[in-house]
């Protein structure tokens, strides 16, 4: 489920390995710096808690660029590109994000469909740092199973 398993990376998606500083007291988990290519502007940051085996899918933002990482637990992230002018139209990418192995940030540009599922034993936390504040009028939501996105959870 790592990015290497995807045959073609969706146009505009960025994968950034992130640094962790761990010792016997705990750890520091880097996420996003103003100088990072995934940073465009600060709109808002939030954590989404996903319970074991639960799925939150599908959503798409017309204007928002998002920066996802998982500072606690393990998550499957599925992305789908249905942009008509995109060179990767019709491509699905699947990533595993977690706090222990291959800690990274996925930057998602506008107009990419996304959904995710908790793979942890209890729950996981997804951190999103977005370039604009959330506005329900600039996003579209589809049910988990639909005729638009060719992916079955």
SVG drawing of the C-alpha trace seen along z (x, -y; Angstrom):
<svg xmlns="http://www.w3.org/2000/svg" viewBox="-24 -32 40 36">
<polyline fill="none" stroke="black" stroke-width="0.4" points="0.0,0.0 3.0,-2.3 3.5,-4.8 5.8,-2.3 2.8,0.0 1.1,-2.7 2.0,-2.4 1.5,-6.1 1.4,-8.9 -1.6,-11.2 -0.6,-14.5 0.0,-17.1 0.3,-14.7 3.4,-15.2 4.8,-12.6 7.2,-14.0 9.1,-11.8 8.9,-13.4 11.3,-13.5 10.7,-12.0 12.9,-12.6 12.3,-9.8 13.8,-9.0 12.7,-7.4 10.6,-10.4 8.5,-10.3 8.9,-12.1 8.7,-15.1 6.8,-14.5 7.6,-17.1 4.7,-17.9 4.9,-21.0 7.2,-24.1 6.5,-27.4 9.5,-26.6 8.1,-23.2 6.7,-22.8 3.4,-21.6 2.8,-24.8 0.8,-27.4 -0.9,-29.3 -2.4,-28.6 -6.2,-28.2 -6.8,-25.7 -5.5,-22.6 -7.5,-19.8 -7.3,-16.2 -9.8,-13.6 -10.2,-10.5 -11.1,-7.3 -12.1,-4.2 -10.8,-0.7 -11.9,0.6 -14.1,-2.5 -14.1,-4.3 -14.6,-7.9 -15.1,-8.3 -15.5,-10.1 -14.8,-13.9 -13.3,-16.4 -12.4,-20.0 -12.6,-22.5 -10.2,-25.0 -8.5,-23.5 -5.0,-22.0 -4.6,-19.6 -1.5,-18.1 -2.3,-14.8 -0.2,-12.9 -0.9,-10.4 0.8,-11.2 -1.0,-8.4 -1.9,-5.0 -2.2,-3.6 -4.4,-4.6 -5.1,-3.6 -5.6,-6.6 -7.2,-6.2 -7.0,-9.0 -8.8,-9.1 -8.3,-11.6 -11.3,-12.3 -10.1,-15.7 -10.9,-15.9 -7.7,-17.8 -5.4,-15.7 -2.7,-13.5 -3.6,-11.0 -7.4,-11.0 -8.8,-7.7 -5.8,-6.8 -6.2,-5.6 -3.4,-5.8 -3.4,-4.0 -1.0,-4.9 -0.5,-3.7 0.2,-6.4 1.4,-5.6 3.4,-7.0 5.8,-4.1 6.8,-3.0 7.4,-5.3 6.1,-8.5 5.2,-10.9 3.0,-13.7 0.7,-13.5 -0.1,-16.8 -3.4,-16.7 -4.3,-19.4 -7.8,-20.5 -10.2,-18.3 -8.8,-15.0 -11.3,-12.5 -10.1,-11.0 -11.2,-8.5 -9.5,-6.7 -9.8,-3.7 -8.3,-3.1 -6.0,-0.1 -5.0,-0.5 -6.1,1.8 -8.1,-0.9 -8.1,-4.2 -5.9,-6.6 -5.6,-10.3 -5.3,-12.1 -3.8,-15.6 -4.8,-17.9 -3.1,-21.3 -5.1,-23.1 -4.4,-26.2 -7.9,-27.7 -10.5,-27.5 -13.1,-24.8 -16.2,-25.9 -18.9,-23.3 -19.8,-25.0 -16.5,-24.3 -16.5,-20.6 -18.5,-17.6 -19.3,-14.4 -20.2,-11.1 -21.3,-7.9 -18.7,-5.2 -20.0,-3.0 -21.0,-5.0 -20.9,-4.9 -18.2,-7.6 -15.2,-6.2 -14.1,-2.7 -12.9,-1.5 -14.5,0.9 -13.7,0.6"/>
</svg>
